[in-house]
Amino acid sequence: MVNALQIIVITAHPDEAEIYAGGTAALYAEMGHRVKFVSLTNGECGHYQMEGKQLVERRAEEAKEAARRLGVLEYTILDIPDGQLSPTYEIRAEVIRQIRNWKADVVITFHPDGPGHVDNRTVGKIVRDAADFIAMVPNAVSDAPHLLKSPLFLLMPDYAKRNGYNPDIVVDIGSVIEKKLLGCDAHASQFYEFAPWQRSLLDQVPAGWERRRDYILKWWSTFLEVSPEMVPTLAATYGKDKADNVQYAEPFEIADFGRRPDDEEKKWLFPMLY
């Protein structure tokens, strides 16, 4: 595709890009744009029985399969222990490399402030701190060629921040909801083992895709369905009549770092909205 966009989604744990932005990623991929997922930790805390190298390798294989199902071209997982992510220079430099080497037009990451998982907030802080060095600063992290233009940074609301969140962009993902669900399904260790164990739902995990599809739709509805704070932006984007019929969507806030696109550039950066 001529002038394909370069999209990178940076999260704290393998499976979060799928949960928070899997539908948007699938839409970009369907339109011929290039998408990469990056997890800054290896997810080694994400189980109640498995641990260590065995779990890390399993989660990496699950991520690889999720990427295949979504049309994501690369999935990088850094070897940093889950729960031990810190905003160090070394990690910030690696984030700069990841964004520069992907030649990102759009960077999607977590909000750096508010409640929620400490690793998620830390990812947001690391990306925020990296933002000023990505473009037009050739002497910073000089082993990765600097970009000539800053990417657009979009923030995802951690599940605990949704009540205080005002999205600038809301993407209708109804046409790719099956892909998003299959991307989540690929992470069996999380959706059918660890999270159900935490919620005392292990005895309710079904067998077979159709029943598991319904299971994800029920128990992960917060990450799938339109919620009240999305409605004004949906109406402004799609028109009220169409917005009233949107069931599944993903919200993003334009970061207060980086840049803000004008209306014409939004049409280029978010072709699925027009």
Summary of the structure (lengths in Angstrom):
residues: 274
radius of gyration: 17.9
end to end distance: 18.2
largest distance: 55.3
contacts: 902
relative contact order: 0.16
helix: 50%
strand: 15%
